[in-house]
């Protein structure tokens, strides 16, 4: 897992969720609207497009899941 990818993901999440959110939790448990906001933020940050049929709840359930998914897309 690339450390710079992880740092960028954390930066996007902090921007979207606020500085007080504990990103060390295993599960982020986000509402649907927040998931979509994060996806848009990630697409902008990483200059890529996340497919509409991607399982957003699973992808955005943890920082590690987001990083793994983005690294797969970048390959």
N, C-alpha and C positions, 0 to 999 in steps of 0.2 A: 504494500500500500504506500503510495507516494506521500511523503510528509507535506509537500507543498499543496497537493490536492486536498489533503485533510485540512490544512490551515485555511485554504480558500473556502471550503465547505463550511467550516466553523465561522468564518467571517460572514458569509451569506446568512447562516442561521442566526447569528447574533443580530444582524441587521433586521431580519424579519421577525424574530421572536423576542428581541430585547436582550440587554446585557445580563440580566439576572437569571435567565433560564439555565438550568443545570444540564449541560449537554453530555455529561458523563453517564446519565441514566441509560440503561440498556434500551428502553423503548421511549420514544419521544411522545407518542400518543397525541397526534395532531388532529385537529378538525379538518374537514375536507377543504374548506376555503384556504386555510393556512397551508395545507399541502400544495395547493395550486399556486399560491403566492411563492412558496419556496421553489417549486419547479421553475417558475418564470425567472426567479432570481438566479437559480443555478444555470439556466439556459443562457441568461445574459452574461454571467460571470465567466462561463466556460465556452461561450460562443458555439453552442451546439443545440440540437433540437431533441427533446425527449419525446419518443413516440406517444401518440394519444392513447394507445392501448397498453402502455406500460403500467404495471401494478403499483400505483403511487403509494398506497397504504403500506405495502411491504418495503418499497424503496425508501420512503421517508421515515421509516420506523426507528432508524438509528443513524448516527453519524457514520458508522462503519458500513452500513448498507448503502448509504448515499455514495460514499467514496468508491466502494466496489462497483456499483452500477456505473458511475461516471467513468471509471477506468476502463470498463468493458466498452462503453460507447466510444471512447477516444482511440481504441485500437483499430 
